[in-house]
Amino acid sequence: MRDFYRGKRILVTGAAGTVGREIVRQLYSFAPAELRLMDNNESEMFFLAEEYRNQNVFCFLGDVRDRSKVEKLSKGIDIIIHSAAFKHVQLSEYNPFDVVQTNIIGVENIIQAATACNVKRVLFTSSDKAVNPTNVMGTSKLMGERLITAANAVRNGSDTIFSSTRFGNVIGSRGSVVPLFMKQIKNGGPITLTDEKMTRFVMTVEEAARLVLKSVTIARGGEVFVTKMPVVKIPDLAEAMIELLAPKYGYDPFDIGIVEIGVKPGEKLYEELMSEEEVHRAIELKDMFVITPAFKSIYESITYEYPGIIPDKVKRSYVSSNEEPMGKDAIKQYLIENRIIESIDEVLLEVA
């Protein structure tokens, strides 16, 4: 993968986000010729600029809604990794038209800019919420995937390869349940749990970024990459975190209660990364699934061949409630080995 990115010129949108920053960190280690980073978060972009000062990294304030800015930054670029999006489910319900502008029109602007500038590859970062969406945010992400796939059919002479990658909960990211549980344990509890039947796929931010970067290297055009991920039951995650953290904060684990507060509007009890409809057109690799386009006749010029294909047909959808979850001991080990507890604790200390 290092050889693939060495000497390339790469544009990353949403570079100041949790996953975006990790993508930048990993890309930088591959010695690209140039990294252009774009985000509308002024404070975080300032910190990024300070972190990579006097290097071949250039930080730009901008919004994917601004087509002229996107096209200007795409000139001379080899690869675009499009990570900018509105991702909060409930806020998206209150601001649906803004979500359309960023998550849908923004994707169109990326496509138009990449085509005009003959960018070689574009990778769109999607979400598990794009599968059988129940809310505005998920629906906008699904539309983004569809636009990216269809862009391969309307390239107008351009050779750009457009693909998507879809992943679930990035454990420990801003807005995820782990920082919330940590804060509640630190305050002596109780932990608030929406439903005891809740299950989720989990992955670290490092794993999410690695999936994105690998997907770029093997993309053929129009497919959606889905990583294989471990599964946790949210009550088991809560109990594991209590057992790990309560003594650290001076509490007896038995004194930290768990209160069930009910499922939030639009929230599913499980995560879906591949639907029943997508199974028959999916290809399995060692560490991911590849969902090929539904309208195969339109993309018949594209050969969907990848290294390490598992020859057996994919037999079922990829849903967290159908997969074997990690036990509490495995969850503890996962949190410790990936330094999730330490990294979030450092952030909580900074905020305090």
C-alpha positions as CSV (number, residue, x, y, z in Angstrom):
1,M,0.0,0.0,0.0
2,R,2.9,2.3,0.7
3,D,4.2,2.0,-2.9
4,F,0.7,2.8,-4.2
5,Y,0.5,6.1,-2.4
6,R,4.1,7.2,-2.6
7,G,4.5,10.2,-4.9
8,K,0.7,10.7,-5.4
9,R,-1.1,14.0,-5.0
10,I,-4.2,13.5,-2.7
11,L,-7.1,15.6,-1.7
12,V,-8.9,14.7,1.6
13,T,-12.2,16.4,2.4
14,G,-13.5,16.4,6.0
15,A,-9.8,16.2,7.0
16,A,-10.4,17.6,10.5
17,G,-12.9,14.9,11.5
18,T,-12.0,11.8,13.6
19,V,-11.6,9.5,10.6
20,G,-10.3,12.2,8.3
21,R,-7.4,13.0,10.7
22,E,-6.4,9.4,10.9
23,I,-6.5,9.0,7.1
24,V,-4.2,12.0,6.8
25,R,-1.8,10.6,9.5
26,Q,-1.6,7.2,7.6
27,L,-1.3,8.8,4.2
28,Y,1.5,11.1,5.4
29,S,3.6,8.0,6.4
30,F,3.3,6.7,2.8
31,A,5.4,9.7,1.5
32,P,2.8,11.2,-1.0
33,A,4.0,14.1,-3.2
34,E,1.3,16.4,-1.8
35,L,-1.6,16.3,0.6
36,R,-4.4,18.9,0.2
37,L,-6.7,18.9,3.2
38,M,-10.1,20.6,3.2
39,D,-12.6,21.2,6.0
40,N,-14.9,24.0,7.2
41,N,-13.8,23.7,10.8
42,E,-11.4,26.6,11.2
43,S,-10.0,25.7,14.6
44,E,-9.3,22.1,13.8
45,M,-7.7,23.0,10.5
46,F,-5.4,25.4,12.3
47,F,-4.2,22.6,14.5
48,L,-3.7,20.4,11.5
49,A,-1.7,23.1,9.8
50,E,0.5,23.4,12.9
51,E,0.9,19.6,13.1
52,Y,2.2,19.4,9.5
53,R,3.9,22.8,9.3
54,N,6.5,23.2,6.6
55,Q,5.7,19.8,5.0
56,N,4.1,18.9,1.7
57,V,0.7,19.2,3.5
58,F,-1.6,22.2,2.6
59,C,-4.7,23.0,4.6
60,F,-7.7,24.8,3.0
61,L,-10.8,26.1,4.6
62,G,-13.7,25.2,2.4
63,D,-17.0,23.4,2.0
64,V,-18.0,20.7,-0.3
65,R,-21.1,22.7,-1.2
66,D,-18.8,25.1,-3.0
67,R,-18.2,23.5,-6.4
68,S,-15.7,26.1,-7.6
69,K,-13.5,25.6,-4.5
70,V,-13.7,21.8,-4.8
71,E,-12.7,22.0,-8.5
72,K,-9.9,24.4,-7.8
73,L,-8.5,22.0,-5.1
74,S,-8.9,19.0,-7.5
75,K,-6.6,20.3,-10.2
76,G,-3.5,18.2,-10.5
77,I,-4.8,15.7,-8.0
78,D,-4.4,11.9,-8.4
79,I,-6.8,10.7,-5.6
80,I,-9.7,12.2,-3.8
81,I,-10.9,10.7,-0.5
82,H,-14.2,12.3,0.3
83,S,-14.9,12.1,4.0
84,A,-16.8,15.4,4.6
85,A,-20.4,14.9,5.7
86,F,-23.1,15.6,8.2
87,K,-23.3,12.4,10.3
88,H,-25.4,13.1,13.4
89,V,-28.8,11.3,12.9
90,Q,-31.0,13.5,15.1
91,L,-29.5,16.8,14.0
92,S,-30.0,15.7,10.4
93,E,-33.7,15.3,11.1
94,Y,-33.9,18.9,12.2
95,N,-31.8,20.2,9.3
96,P,-32.8,18.0,6.4
97,F,-32.1,20.6,3.6
98,D,-28.6,21.3,4.9
99,V,-28.0,17.5,4.9
100,V,-29.1,17.4,1.2
101,Q,-26.7,20.3,0.4
102,T,-23.7,18.6,2.1
103,N,-24.3,14.9,1.8
104,I,-25.8,14.8,-1.7
105,I,-25.0,18.0,-3.6
106,G,-21.5,17.8,-2.0
107,V,-21.0,14.4,-3.5
108,E,-22.2,15.7,-6.9
109,N,-19.6,18.5,-6.6
110,I,-16.9,16.0,-5.9
111,I,-17.9,13.9,-8.9
112,Q,-18.0,16.9,-11.2
113,A,-14.7,18.3,-10.0
114,A,-13.0,14.9,-10.3
115,T,-14.3,14.4,-13.8
116,A,-13.3,17.8,-15.0
117,C,-9.8,17.5,-13.5
118,N,-9.4,13.8,-14.7
119,V,-8.6,12.6,-11.1
120,K,-7.6,9.0,-11.3
121,R,-9.6,7.7,-8.2
122,V,-12.3,8.9,-5.9
123,L,-13.3,7.1,-2.7
124,F,-16.5,8.1,-0.9
125,T,-16.8,7.2,2.8
126,S,-20.3,6.0,3.6
127,S,-22.1,4.5,6.6
128,D,-23.9,1.5,7.9
129,K,-26.9,3.8,8.1
130,A,-27.1,3.8,4.3
131,V,-28.4,0.2,4.5
132,N,-32.3,0.2,4.7
133,P,-32.2,3.8,5.9
134,T,-34.7,4.9,8.5
135,N,-33.7,8.6,8.7
136,V,-32.5,11.6,6.7
137,M,-28.8,11.1,7.3
138,G,-28.9,7.4,6.3
139,T,-30.9,8.2,3.2
140,S,-28.5,10.9,2.2
141,K,-25.6,8.5,2.5
142,L,-27.3,5.9,0.4
143,M,-27.9,8.6,-2.3
144,G,-24.2,9.4,-2.1
145,E,-23.3,5.8,-2.7
146,R,-25.7,5.6,-5.7
147,L,-24.3,8.8,-7.2
148,I,-20.7,7.6,-6.8
149,T,-21.6,4.2,-8.5
150,A,-23.5,5.9,-11.3
151,A,-20.6,8.4,-11.9
152,N,-18.7,5.5,-13.5
153,A,-21.4,5.4,-16.2
154,V,-21.3,9.1,-17.0
155,R,-17.6,9.9,-17.0
156,N,-17.7,11.7,-20.4
157,G,-14.3,10.5,-21.5
158,S,-12.7,10.7,-18.1
159,D,-10.9,7.6,-16.7
160,T,-11.8,8.3,-13.1
161,I,-12.6,5.3,-10.9
162,F,-15.4,6.1,-8.4
163,S,-16.1,3.8,-5.4
164,S,-17.5,3.8,-1.9
165,T,-16.6,2.2,1.4
166,R,-19.1,1.5,4.1
167,F,-18.3,1.0,7.8
168,G,-20.1,0.9,11.1
169,N,-19.4,2.4,14.5
170,V,-15.9,3.8,15.0
171,I,-15.4,3.0,18.6
172,G,-14.3,5.9,20.7
173,S,-15.0,8.5,18.0
174,R,-16.8,11.8,18.8
175,G,-20.5,11.1,19.3
176,S,-20.1,7.4,19.9
177,V,-21.2,5.5,23.0
178,V,-17.8,4.8,24.5
179,P,-16.9,8.4,25.4
180,L,-20.4,8.8,26.9
181,F,-20.0,5.7,29.0
182,M,-16.6,6.9,30.2
183,K,-18.0,10.2,31.3
184,Q,-20.9,8.6,33.1
185,I,-18.6,6.2,34.9
186,K,-16.2,9.0,35.8
187,N,-19.2,10.9,37.4
188,G,-20.2,7.8,39.4
189,G,-23.0,6.6,37.1
190,P,-25.5,5.6,36.2
191,I,-24.7,4.4,32.6
192,T,-27.7,5.1,30.3
193,L,-28.5,2.2,28.0
194,T,-31.1,2.5,25.2
195,D,-32.0,-1.2,24.9
196,E,-30.5,-4.4,26.3
197,K,-30.9,-6.1,22.9
198,M,-28.7,-3.4,21.1
199,T,-25.8,-4.8,19.1
200,R,-23.2,-2.9,17.1
201,F,-20.2,-3.6,14.8
202,V,-17.1,-2.0,16.2
203,M,-13.8,-0.9,14.7
204,T,-11.0,1.5,15.7
205,V,-10.3,4.7,13.9
206,E,-7.0,3.2,12.7
207,E,-8.9,0.2,11.2
208,A,-11.5,2.5,9.5
209,A,-8.7,4.6,7.9
210,R,-6.9,1.5,6.8
211,L,-10.0,0.1,5.1
212,V,-10.5,3.4,3.3
213,L,-6.9,3.4,2.0
214,K,-6.9,-0.2,1.0
215,S,-10.2,0.2,-0.8
216,V,-8.7,3.0,-3.0
217,T,-5.9,0.6,-4.1
218,I,-8.2,-2.2,-5.3
219,A,-11.2,-0.3,-6.6
220,R,-12.5,-1.1,-10.0
221,G,-15.4,1.3,-10.2
222,G,-18.9,1.5,-8.8
223,E,-18.5,-1.0,-6.0
224,V,-19.1,-0.6,-2.3
225,F,-16.5,-2.0,0.1
226,V,-17.7,-3.4,3.5
227,T,-15.1,-4.3,6.1
228,K,-15.5,-7.4,8.3
229,M,-15.8,-6.2,11.9
230,P,-16.2,-7.6,15.4
231,V,-19.6,-7.3,17.1
232,V,-20.5,-6.3,20.7
233,K,-23.7,-6.3,22.7
234,I,-24.0,-2.8,24.1
235,P,-24.9,-4.1,27.7
236,D,-21.7,-6.2,27.6
237,L,-19.7,-3.2,26.5
238,A,-21.1,-1.1,29.4
239,E,-20.3,-3.8,31.9
240,A,-16.8,-4.3,30.6
241,M,-16.1,-0.6,30.8
242,I,-17.5,-0.4,34.4
243,E,-15.3,-3.3,35.5
244,L,-12.2,-1.6,33.8
245,L,-12.8,2.0,34.8
246,A,-14.8,2.2,38.1
247,P,-11.8,1.3,40.3
248,K,-9.7,3.8,38.3
249,Y,-12.1,6.6,39.2
250,G,-12.4,5.5,42.8
251,Y,-15.7,3.6,42.6
252,D,-16.8,0.0,43.3
253,P,-18.0,-1.5,40.0
254,F,-21.1,-2.8,41.8
255,D,-22.1,0.8,42.7
256,I,-22.3,1.9,39.1
257,G,-25.8,1.3,37.9
258,I,-27.1,0.8,34.4
259,V,-30.4,2.4,33.4
260,E,-32.4,1.5,30.3
261,I,-33.9,4.7,28.8
262,G,-35.4,3.4,25.5
263,V,-34.4,3.5,21.9
264,K,-33.9,6.9,20.4
265,P,-36.1,7.9,17.4
266,G,-34.8,6.4,14.2
267,E,-32.3,4.2,16.0
268,K,-32.0,0.5,15.1
269,L,-31.3,-2.3,17.6
270,Y,-28.7,-3.6,15.2
271,E,-26.3,-2.4,12.5
272,E,-26.6,-3.5,8.9
273,L,-23.6,-3.4,6.6
274,M,-24.9,-5.5,3.8
275,S,-28.6,-6.0,3.0
276,E,-30.4,-9.1,1.8
277,E,-30.8,-7.5,-1.7
278,E,-27.0,-7.0,-1.9
279,V,-26.0,-10.5,-1.0
280,H,-26.4,-12.0,-4.5
281,R,-24.1,-9.4,-6.0
282,A,-21.5,-9.5,-3.3
283,I,-17.9,-10.9,-3.4
284,E,-16.1,-12.0,-0.3
285,L,-12.5,-11.3,0.4
286,K,-10.5,-12.2,3.5
287,D,-11.2,-9.0,5.4
288,M,-14.1,-7.4,3.5
289,F,-17.1,-7.8,1.2
290,V,-17.3,-6.1,-2.1
291,I,-20.8,-5.2,-3.3
292,T,-20.9,-4.8,-7.0
293,P,-23.4,-2.6,-8.9
294,A,-27.0,-3.7,-9.3
295,F,-27.2,-2.7,-13.0
296,K,-24.4,-5.0,-14.2
297,S,-25.1,-4.3,-17.9
298,I,-24.3,-0.7,-17.5
299,Y,-20.8,-1.5,-16.1
300,E,-20.0,-4.5,-18.2
301,S,-16.7,-3.0,-19.3
302,I,-15.5,-3.2,-15.7
303,T,-14.0,-6.5,-14.5
304,Y,-14.6,-7.0,-10.8
305,E,-11.5,-9.0,-9.9
306,Y,-9.6,-8.6,-6.6
307,P,-6.7,-10.4,-4.8
308,G,-7.8,-13.1,-2.4
309,I,-11.3,-13.7,-3.5
310,I,-13.1,-16.4,-1.4
311,P,-14.8,-18.6,-4.1
312,D,-17.9,-19.5,-2.1
313,K,-21.0,-17.5,-2.7
314,V,-22.0,-15.0,0.0
315,K,-25.0,-16.6,1.7
316,R,-26.5,-14.0,4.0
317,S,-26.7,-10.3,4.8
318,Y,-24.1,-8.8,7.1
319,V,-26.0,-7.6,10.2
320,S,-24.7,-7.3,13.8
321,S,-27.6,-9.3,15.3
322,N,-26.7,-12.3,13.2
323,E,-23.0,-12.4,14.1
324,E,-21.3,-13.9,17.1
325,P,-20.6,-11.1,19.6
326,M,-17.4,-10.7,21.6
327,G,-17.6,-11.7,25.3
328,K,-16.8,-9.3,28.1
329,D,-13.2,-10.5,28.5
330,A,-12.6,-10.1,24.7
331,I,-14.2,-6.6,24.8
332,K,-11.8,-5.6,27.7
333,Q,-8.9,-6.9,25.7
334,Y,-10.0,-5.1,22.6
335,L,-10.3,-1.8,24.5
336,I,-6.9,-2.2,26.2
337,E,-5.0,-3.4,23.1
338,N,-6.2,-0.5,21.0
339,R,-5.6,2.1,23.7
340,I,-9.2,3.2,23.4
341,I,-9.6,3.9,27.1
342,E,-6.4,5.9,27.4
343,S,-7.0,8.0,24.3
344,I,-10.5,9.0,25.3
345,D,-9.4,9.6,28.9
346,E,-6.8,12.1,27.6
347,V,-9.5,14.0,25.7
348,L,-11.8,14.1,28.8
349,L,-9.0,15.4,30.9
350,E,-8.3,18.2,28.3
351,V,-12.0,19.1,28.3
352,A,-12.2,19.2,32.1
